[in-house]
Structures are given as structure tokens and as C-alpha cells.
Amino acid sequence: MWRRSMQLRVVVSTLALSLAVVIVLGMVLQWQITSQLLDSKEQAAISQAEYSLPILERELTAVDPNSDSVAEQLQAALNRLTTSSSGQSTTETVAGAFTPVLVDGRAPGERSKQPAAGPVEDVPEDLRGFVERGQLATKIYTVQRETGPVTMVIVGTPVSSATRPLQIYLLFPLTAEQTTLAVMQRTLLVSAVVLLALLGAITNLVTRQVVRPVRQAAQIAEQLAEGDLDKRMRVIGEDDVARLAESFNEMADSLKQQITQLEEFGQLQRRFTSDVSHELRTPLTTVRMAADVLHASREEFPPGLSRSTELLVDELDRFELLLADLLEISRLDAGVADLAAGELDLQEITTRAVESVRAIAETSGVELRVHPPADGTDLHIVADARRVERIMRNLVANAIDHAEGGPVELRFGGNEQAVAVTVRDYGVGLRSGEAELVFTRFWRADPSRNRRSGGTGLGLSISQEDARLHGGELDAWGEPGEGSCFRLTLPRKPGEEAETSPLSLPSTRRIAAPEALLATGVERPSESDGEQEVRDQGPARLSEEPREEK
């Protein structure tokens, strides 16, 4: 979903960036508000201490820190301070409630035994050190109480007495400020959630306005690719999206026009091929009859004229073959080719095709080897015997032409869904990318090669169409110097689907050629090794391309 939806990526990315901005903004706001609250609290606490200092000094004028009842006197002074502070104005009491602590930090003896009034244990030692040296000091400090930790602002200042200065500490709890901060944090959190939801909705709406035309264009492009050339995009408004829709529609109109022209041209070309092929049959028949008469009387002609007669007959044979192939191609292109399906044995049909080209193989010095299936696999299928034999004849003849004097091996295989046969030669092979071109009409790997079978360049193309007409596949593999291999896979019955082929094409690892390579010093593998190699390769999927199998 993340890879396919641009709208989802834009919305999620916007929300992620917005979340980062909201977090940073919330932290800055919280820091600013907290700092201002603490500064205000500290200033109010100092003002309260300055206000309370004269009152406390009047009360401590008669207090003798060396007397035995100094603790009661200090407590009485604190009570007087509390009573006096309760009468202040609103401006003067902005610091809020506080707890006073009065202590004689310079009294001799241990800290715990010094005269004091109030919770002196809540005052930190470092703050007492500053105040005892005669300085006004403040500190934010957290103390542990029975109800939990309490954070407070503590203001300490020296206060004069009858004999020596004492220290007064005012403890201002920050409970109200903490409550305010908690409310502020909840408000920021709720605002952030609402803001992110609104941003997500807005981003989704804005992105949808851009993505919807793109999706529509992709959907219409798929329909155009499927052949529905009348589909067009809706043009709304005059913005960039509208101009995109107009350009897309203009492109679709241009493509439809060009495709229509190509279809008309293709139909015209097929009609021309078919008409020419049919029209040539009559004069070709007449020329053939005349050539046969001349060929039958060639012994009465001079040597040069006799040789010309033989060449004329050979070229007429090639011309008839080309004409037959052109007629077959025209029928296949027109979609009028039909199957005369019947039950047949693939091995028997292949053997018959091999025998028909054996004379060419013997002339070329090529050994034809037919390896029947070792496990006795049933090779009976329902197919058109004429077309299957033509496929095998074309494959074997092509292998003879490119075998370079080496052997040509045929192997069979079968499973519950399909049967297959491979034609393997150990000749020049195919260069990279040529395995996809061998079925192109009139294409030849090496046009200068002397072909012994008199091919027209249409045999493999017709063979592939014959295989597809049965619902099968014709694949090719080849490597330079290692030869080539063609695999025909046919379903048990025409129209059935075969997910895997019983035989696989060779891999890219080097395979030593049999007896044909003995002259080069390469050791010939045994036939059992070759059969074992084919078995080890296992089944291959028909959907795989030959180059991918390599």
C-alpha cells in the first residue's frame, strides 16, 4: 500500500513533519511558560521577603539568642509575621501562601541543636550557607512529605536581632504553578491532536485533487492498452490538471489514428501477401512443368545448358517452399488456420521428421541421435500431426545447418499435463539476445552461412505459431561455442494449460559436445552422463524466458 499509493505517502509524510513541528513548538511553549511562571513566582517571593523583613526585625529586637527560651521567642516572632502578612494587599500577596522558618545558624553547637522555629529540615544546606554569609538567596527545591514530593521556591535572607543576625527562610509551594502547567500541557496535547487531524484531512483532500486525475489517467491508459481506444479523460476547468487531461486525450487520439493506420496497413500487407502467393501459383505451375520437361531432357543438352537446367529445378523447389510458407503465414495472420487434431505419438512423429531430413544430415556429416524416454513415459497426445511434424522437421533441419559437423540430439519427456522434446546441437550457438530473435520472420543469425536445407527464414516463425495454435510453447537457448537447444512443449490436449515443461533447457555451465568435439581434444561424455544431466535439470516453467533460464 505504501509503494502503490502516492496519496498515502504524502499524507503520512505531512503528518510526520507536522508532528515534529508540533512537538518542537510545544516544548518551546512549555519552556517559555514555565520560565515565566517561575520568574514571576521568584520575584513575588523576594518581594514578600522584603516586605516581611522589617516586621520580623521589630519582633526580634527584644529577642536574646543566648537565652534558654529563644525557641519560644522565635516561634512567637513567626506567629507575629504570619499575622501581619495576612493583612497585606493583593499586590503584596501575589506570591501566595508560604511557610516561614527562622533559625540561628551562627549559634554554637551542632546544626540540629541550633535554635529554630518552623520546618528547618526543609531548607537545603547550600542555601543556608549563602544566607549565613549575609546574602539574599533563592532556590527551587523539592522536599518529601507524607502526601508526596512538594516543589517550592525558598527565599532566604539575614534578619537582625538583639545580638547577632538570624536567618529567615520563606517556603513558597509551587502547587498552583504545577496545576497551571498541567492544564497547559493537556491543552497543548489536545490542540496538537486536533491540529494533526485537521492537517491530515486537509492534506488528504488537497492530495486527492491531484492524485485523482493521475489515477484516472492510469486507469484509462490500462484500458487503452487492452484495446479500448475510445476511452478519454474528463476535462474540468482550465488549470494544470485540465491541461494534462487535454494533452492525454490528444495523445490517445493520435495513438488511435496511428494504430488504425497500422492495422489497415497490416491488413493490406497480409492481403497483398496472400493475393500474391495465390496469383504466383498458376505461373509457378506452368514454369514447373516446363522446367521438368527441360530437366528430363538435360542429357541431350550441352554441359553448360544441362547444369543450368538443374539449377533452375533447384531454385524452383526453393521458390515453391517459400510460396508455401508465405501462404501458411497469411493463413496464420488471418486467423483462419485450424487444427486437424487427432491422437498421435510424439516420438513416432519426430522419428518420421528425422527420417525426412536424414539425407541432408548425411551429406553434412551430422549424426542424428534420437533418445527415447528412459522411463517409458507415455508420449501420446491429441494434436495436428501435419503441424507437429512440420515443427520437428524445421527444428532438426535448423540444427543440422548450425551443427558444424557435430551431432544433433533429440530427447523426450512428459508429465500429466504436457509432453516435450528438445533438439540440441553443439555448433556455433547463439549470441546474447539472439534467443529472442530466432523466431522473427526472415531473421538469420549469420546471413552468409551456407544453408544445406534451403530454408526461407520463415520455418521457425511458422513453428512457433503452430506450437501456440496447440496451446504450447517453443523456446530457444544458445551460447557461443556451446551450441543451441530448442524445446517444444505441447499440452496433452489442444487448449489445455501446462504450468511446467517436462524438460528444461540447458544452463550456462559449459557442456562438452559429444563426438564432434573429439577433433578439438575435448573428451566426449557418455550417453548415460547426458541423460543424467537432463534428468538433473528438472522441470522448467513455460513462462520463463530462455535468457532468464540461462
C-alpha positions in Angstrom: 0.0 0.0 0.0 2.9 2.4 0.8 4.6 1.7 -2.5 1.4 1.9 -4.6 -0.4 4.9 -3.1 1.2 8.4 -3.6 -1.7 9.9 -1.6 -0.9 7.8 1.4 2.8 8.7 1.3 2.0 12.4 1.0 -0.5 12.3 3.9 1.8 10.3 6.2 4.8 12.4 5.3 2.9 15.6 6.0 1.6 14.3 9.3 5.1 13.1 10.4 6.6 16.5 9.6 3.7 18.3 11.3 4.1 16.1 14.4 7.7 17.0 14.6 6.9 20.7 14.3 4.1 20.4 16.9 6.4 18.7 19.3 9.2 21.3 18.9 6.6 24.1 19.2 5.0 22.5 22.3 8.4 22.1 24.0 9.3 25.8 23.3 5.9 27.0 24.6 6.1 24.9 27.7 9.7 26.1 28.4 8.7 29.7 27.9 5.5 29.5 30.1 7.4 27.5 32.8 10.2 30.0 32.8 7.8 33.0 33.1 5.8 31.3 35.9 9.0 30.6 37.9 10.4 34.0 37.3 7.2 35.6 38.5 7.0 33.3 41.5 10.6 34.1 42.4 10.1 37.9 42.1 6.9 37.7 44.1 8.7 35.6 46.8 11.6 38.1 47.0 9.0 41.0 47.3 7.3 39.1 50.1 10.6 38.5 51.9 11.5 42.3 51.6 8.0 43.1 53.0 8.3 40.7 55.8 11.8 41.6 56.9 11.0 44.9 58.7 8.1 43.3 60.6 10.3 40.5 61.7 13.2 42.8 62.8 10.8 44.7 65.1 9.7 41.5 66.6 13.3 40.3 67.1 14.5 43.5 68.8 13.8 42.1 72.2 14.9 38.5 71.4 18.1 37.3 73.0 19.5 34.4 71.0 21.6 33.4 74.1 18.6 32.9 76.4 17.1 29.5 77.2 13.7 30.3 75.8 15.0 31.5 72.4 13.0 28.8 70.5 9.7 30.1 72.0 10.6 33.7 71.2 11.5 32.8 67.6 8.1 30.9 67.2 6.3 33.9 68.6 8.0 36.2 66.1 7.0 33.9 63.3 3.4 33.9 64.5 3.5 37.7 64.5 4.9 37.7 61.0 2.1 35.4 59.8 -0.5 37.6 61.4 1.0 40.7 59.9 1.3 39.2 56.4 -2.4 38.3 56.4 -3.3 42.0 56.2 -1.4 42.7 53.0 -2.9 44.0 49.8 -3.5 41.8 46.7 -0.3 43.2 45.1 1.8 42.3 48.1 0.4 38.8 48.5 0.9 37.8 44.8 3.4 35.2 45.9 0.7 33.2 47.7 0.8 31.2 51.0 4.2 30.5 52.5 5.8 28.7 55.4 8.4 30.8 57.4 11.5 29.3 59.0 13.6 31.2 61.5 16.9 29.8 62.6 20.0 31.0 64.4 22.6 29.5 62.0 25.6 31.1 63.9 24.8 29.6 67.3 27.5 27.4 68.7 27.0 23.7 68.6 25.6 21.2 66.1 23.3 22.1 63.3 20.4 20.0 64.7 20.7 21.8 68.2 20.6 25.4 66.9 17.6 27.5 67.9 15.0 27.5 65.2 11.3 27.9 64.5 9.4 26.2 61.6 10.4 23.2 59.4 14.1 24.0 59.3 14.8 20.5 57.9 13.2 21.5 54.6 15.8 24.2 54.0 18.8 22.9 51.9 22.3 23.2 53.4 23.8 25.1 50.4 21.1 27.8 50.7 21.7 28.1 54.4 25.4 28.6 53.7 24.7 31.6 51.4 22.3 33.2 53.9 24.6 32.7 56.9 27.2 34.7 55.0 24.8 37.7 54.8 23.4 37.2 51.3 19.9 37.1 49.9 19.4 33.8 48.1 16.7 31.8 46.4 16.4 28.2 45.3 13.8 25.8 43.8 13.8 22.7 45.9 11.7 19.6 46.3 11.0 18.1 49.7 9.4 14.8 50.6 6.2 15.0 52.5 3.7 12.3 53.6 1.5 13.1 50.6 4.3 13.0 48.2 7.1 15.3 46.8 6.4 19.0 47.0 8.4 21.5 44.9 8.8 25.0 46.3 10.6 28.3 45.9 12.7 29.1 49.0 13.9 32.6 49.7 16.4 33.2 52.5 17.7 36.4 53.9 19.5 37.5 57.1 17.5 39.4 59.7 18.8 41.5 62.6 18.3 40.6 66.2 19.4 42.0 69.6 22.9 40.4 69.5 23.7 38.7 66.1 21.9 38.3 62.7 19.5 35.4 62.4 18.2 33.8 59.1 14.7 33.9 57.8 13.5 31.5 55.1 10.2 31.7 53.3 9.0 28.5 51.7 6.5 29.1 48.8 4.9 25.9 47.4 4.6 25.7 43.6 1.4 23.7 43.7 -0.7 26.3 41.8 2.0 26.7 39.2 2.2 23.0 38.7 -1.5 22.8 38.3 -1.3 25.6 35.7 1.4 23.8 33.8 -0.6 20.5 33.9 -3.6 22.3 32.4 -1.4 24.0 29.8 0.2 20.6 28.8 -3.3 19.0 28.4 -4.4 21.9 26.4 -1.3 21.7 24.1 -1.8 17.9 23.7 -5.5 18.2 22.8 -4.6 21.1 20.4 -1.8 19.1 18.8 -4.2 16.1 18.2 -6.9 18.3 16.8 -4.3 20.2 14.6 -2.8 16.9 13.3 -6.3 15.6 12.5 -7.2 18.8 10.6 -3.8 18.7 8.8 -4.4 15.1 7.8 -7.8 15.8 6.5 -6.7 18.9 4.6 -3.7 17.1 3.2 -5.8 14.2 2.1 -8.3 16.5 0.4 -5.6 18.5 -1.4 -3.6 15.5 -2.4 -6.8 13.7 -3.6 -7.5 16.6 -6.0 -4.1 16.0 -7.6 -4.0 12.2 -7.4 -7.5 11.5 -8.7 -6.7 12.7 -12.2 -3.4 10.7 -12.2 -5.3 7.6 -11.1 -7.9 8.3 -13.8 -5.2 8.7 -16.4 -3.6 5.4 -15.3 -6.9 3.6 -15.4 -7.7 4.9 -18.9 -4.2 4.1 -20.1 -4.7 0.5 -19.0 -8.0 0.4 -20.9 -6.2 1.8 -23.9 -3.6 -0.9 -23.6 -6.3 -3.5 -23.5 -7.6 -2.2 -26.9 -10.4 0.1 -25.9 -9.2 3.1 -27.9 -12.3 5.3 -27.3 -11.6 6.0 -23.6 -10.8 9.6 -22.7 -10.2 11.7 -19.6 -12.7 14.2 -18.3 -11.6 17.8 -18.8 -12.8 20.1 -15.9 -11.6 23.7 -15.7 -8.6 25.3 -17.1 -5.9 24.5 -14.6 -2.8 22.3 -14.9 -4.8 19.1 -14.4 -7.2 20.1 -17.1 -4.3 20.8 -19.5 -2.9 17.4 -18.6 -6.3 15.8 -19.4 -6.4 17.6 -22.7 -2.8 16.5 -23.6 -3.7 12.9 -22.6 -6.8 12.9 -24.8 -4.8 14.4 -27.7 -2.2 11.7 -27.3 -5.0 9.0 -27.2 -6.5 10.4 -30.4 -3.1 10.3 -32.1 -2.4 6.8 -30.9 -5.8 5.6 -32.1 -5.2 7.2 -35.5 -1.8 5.6 -35.8 -2.9 2.2 -34.6 -5.8 2.3 -37.0 -3.4 3.2 -39.8 -1.1 0.4 -38.8 -4.0 -2.1 -38.6 -5.1 -1.1 -42.1 -1.6 -1.3 -43.4 -1.2 -4.7 -41.7 -4.4 -6.0 -43.3 -3.3 -4.6 -46.6 0.1 -6.2 -46.3 -1.4 -9.6 -45.3 -3.9 -9.3 -48.2 -1.1 -8.4 -50.6 1.0 -11.4 -49.4 -2.0 -13.8 -49.7 -3.0 -12.4 -53.1 0.5 -12.5 -54.5 1.0 -16.0 -53.1 -2.1 -17.3 -54.8 -1.5 -15.5 -58.0 2.0 -16.9 -58.3 0.8 -20.5 -58.0 -0.5 -20.6 -61.6 2.6 -19.2 -63.4 4.8 -21.3 -61.0 2.9 -24.4 -62.0 3.5 -23.6 -65.7 7.2 -22.8 -65.1 7.5 -26.1 -63.1 6.0 -28.1 -65.9 8.4 -26.5 -68.4 11.4 -27.0 -66.1 10.5 -30.7 -65.6 10.4 -31.2 -69.3 13.8 -29.5 -69.7 15.2 -31.4 -66.7 14.1 -34.7 -68.2 15.9 -33.9 -71.4 19.1 -32.5 -69.8 21.3 -35.3 -71.0 20.7 -34.2 -74.6 21.9 -30.7 -73.9 25.4 -29.3 -73.8 27.1 -29.5 -70.3 26.5 -25.8 -69.6 22.8 -25.9 -70.5 22.3 -29.1 -68.6 23.8 -27.6 -65.5 21.5 -24.5 -65.9 18.5 -26.9 -66.1 19.5 -28.5 -62.8 19.9 -25.1 -61.1 16.5 -24.0 -62.5 14.8 -27.0 -60.9 16.6 -26.4 -57.5 15.6 -22.8 -57.4 12.0 -23.7 -58.3 12.0 -26.1 -55.4 13.1 -23.3 -53.1 10.6 -20.9 -54.6 7.7 -23.4 -54.1 8.8 -23.9 -50.5 8.9 -20.1 -49.9 5.5 -19.8 -51.6 4.0 -22.5 -49.3 5.5 -20.8 -46.3 4.0 -17.4 -47.3 0.6 -19.0 -47.8 0.8 -20.6 -44.4 1.9 -17.3 -42.8 -1.0 -15.5 -44.5 -3.5 -18.0 -43.1 -2.0 -17.7 -39.6 -2.1 -13.9 -39.7 -5.7 -14.0 -40.9 -6.6 -16.3 -38.1 -8.2 -18.9 -40.4 -5.7 -21.7 -39.5 -7.4 -24.7 -37.9 -6.2 -27.9 -36.3 -6.9 -31.3 -37.7 -6.4 -32.8 -34.2 -6.1 -36.5 -33.7 -4.3 -38.8 -31.3 -0.6 -39.3 -32.2 2.7 -40.5 -30.7 5.2 -37.6 -30.5 8.1 -39.9 -30.7 6.7 -41.5 -33.9 6.1 -38.2 -35.5 9.5 -37.0 -34.6 11.2 -40.1 -36.0 9.3 -39.5 -39.2 10.5 -35.9 -39.4 14.1 -37.0 -38.7 14.0 -39.6 -41.5 12.8 -36.9 -43.9 16.0 -34.8 -43.3 18.4 -37.7 -42.8 19.8 -37.4 -46.3 20.7 -33.7 -45.6 22.3 -34.8 -42.3 24.4 -37.5 -44.0 25.6 -35.0 -46.7 26.6 -32.6 -43.9 28.3 -35.2 -41.9 25.9 -34.7 -38.9 24.8 -37.7 -36.8 21.2 -37.6 -35.7 20.6 -39.2 -32.3 17.1 -39.9 -31.0 17.0 -40.8 -27.3 13.6 -42.3 -26.3 12.5 -41.6 -22.7 14.3 -43.9 -20.3 11.3 -44.4 -18.0 8.9 -45.3 -20.8 6.9 -42.1 -20.5 3.7 -42.1 -22.5 4.1 -39.6 -25.3 0.6 -39.8 -26.8 -1.2 -36.5 -27.3 -4.1 -35.1 -29.3 -2.6 -32.7 -31.9 -2.4 -31.9 -35.6 0.1 -34.5 -37.0 1.0 -32.4 -40.0 1.8 -29.3 -38.0 3.8 -31.2 -35.3 5.8 -33.0 -38.0 6.5 -29.6 -39.7 7.7 -28.2 -36.4 10.1 -31.1 -35.8 11.3 -31.1 -39.4 12.1 -27.3 -39.2 13.9 -27.7 -35.8 16.0 -30.7 -36.9 16.9 -29.0 -40.3 17.9 -25.8 -38.5 20.1 -27.8 -36.1 21.8 -29.6 -39.0 22.6 -26.2 -40.6 24.3 -24.9 -37.4 25.8 -28.2 -36.0 29.2 -27.6 -37.6 29.5 -31.3 -38.2 28.6 -32.2 -34.7 25.8 -34.5 -33.6 22.2 -33.4 -33.1 20.4 -35.0 -30.1 16.7 -35.3 -29.6 15.3 -36.1 -26.1 11.7 -36.6 -24.9 9.9 -36.0 -21.7 6.4 -36.0 -20.4 4.2 -35.4 -17.3 0.4 -35.4 -16.6 -0.2 -32.1 -18.3 2.2 -32.0 -21.3 4.9 -33.6 -23.4 8.1 -32.1 -24.6 11.0 -32.7 -27.0 14.4 -30.9 -27.2 16.6 -30.6 -30.2 20.2 -30.0 -29.2 23.2 -29.2 -31.4 26.8 -28.4 -30.4 27.6 -25.9 -33.2 28.2 -22.2 -33.3 25.4 -21.4 -30.8 23.6 -18.1 -30.3 25.0 -14.8 -29.1 23.4 -12.8 -26.2 19.9 -11.7 -27.1 19.6 -13.9 -30.2 17.5 -16.5 -28.5 14.6 -14.0 -28.6 15.2 -13.2 -32.3 15.4 -16.7 -33.8 11.6 -16.8 -34.2 11.4 -13.4 -36.1 10.4 -13.7 -39.7 13.3 -13.8 -42.2 15.9 -13.3 -39.4 19.1 -15.2 -39.6 22.0 -15.2 -37.1 24.6 -15.3 -40.0 23.2 -14.4 -43.4 26.4 -15.5 -45.1 26.2 -19.1 -43.8 25.7 -21.8 -46.4 22.4 -23.4 -45.6 22.0 -27.0 -46.7 18.3 -27.3 -46.0 17.4 -24.4 -48.4 15.5 -22.5 -45.6 13.3 -19.5 -46.3 13.7 -17.7 -43.0 10.1 -18.5 -42.1 10.4 -22.0 -40.7 11.0 -21.2 -37.0 8.3 -18.4 -37.1 5.8 -20.8 -38.5 6.8 -23.5 -36.0 6.2 -21.1 -33.1 2.8 -20.2 -34.4 2.0 -23.9 -34.8 3.0 -24.5 -31.2 0.9 -21.7 -30.0 -2.0 -22.9 -32.0 -1.9 -26.1 -29.9 -1.6 -24.1 -26.7 2.1 -25.0 -26.3 5.4 -23.1 -26.4 8.6 -23.2 -28.4 11.7 -21.9 -26.5 15.3 -21.4 -27.6 18.6 -21.4 -25.8 22.1 -20.9 -27.0 25.7 -19.9 -26.1 28.5 -19.0 -28.4 30.7 -22.1 -28.9 28.3 -24.4 -26.9 25.6 -24.8 -29.5 21.9 -24.2 -29.2 18.8 -26.1 -27.9 15.1 -25.7 -28.9 12.4 -27.1 -26.7 8.9 -27.8 -27.9 6.2 -28.2 -25.2 2.7 -29.3 -26.1 -0.3 -30.0 -23.8 -1.9 -33.4 -23.8 -4.9 -31.8 -25.5 -5.1 -28.6 -27.5 -6.2 -25.6 -25.4 -5.1 -27.1 -22.0 -2.7 -25.2 -19.9 0.7 -26.6 -18.8 2.4 -24.8 -16.0 5.7 -26.6 -16.3 7.6 -28.3 -19.1 8.8 -31.9 -18.6 12.2 -30.9 -19.9 14.4 -27.9 -19.1 16.8 -26.0 -21.3 20.5 -26.3 -20.7 22.1 -24.0 -18.2 25.0 -21.6 -18.9 27.6 -24.1 -17.5 29.9 -25.5 -20.2 28.7 -28.8 -21.6 31.2 -30.8 -23.6 30.0 -31.7 -27.1 29.9 -35.4 -28.0 32.0 -37.0 -30.8 32.0 -33.8 -32.9 34.5 -32.2 -30.5 36.9 -35.1 -30.4 38.9 -33.3 -33.0 39.4 -30.4 -30.7 40.7 -32.6 -27.9 37.6 -32.3 -25.7 36.7 -35.6 -24.0 33.3 -36.9 -25.1 30.8 -37.6 -22.3 29.0 -40.8 -22.2 25.3 -41.1 -23.3 24.4 -42.0 -19.7 26.0 -38.8 -18.5 24.0 -36.8 -21.0 20.8 -38.5 -19.9 21.6 -38.0 -16.3 22.3 -34.3 -17.0 18.8 -33.8 -18.5 17.2 -35.5 -15.5 19.1 -33.4 -13.1 17.9 -30.2 -14.7 14.3 -30.9 -13.7 11.2 -29.2 -15.0 11.2 -25.6 -16.1 8.2 -23.2 -16.1 6.9 -22.3 -19.5 6.6 -18.7 -18.5 10.3 -18.3 -18.1 12.3 -16.7 -20.9 15.2 -18.7 -22.3 17.7 -16.0 -21.3 16.4 -16.0 -17.7 16.8 -19.8 -17.6 20.4 -19.3 -18.7 
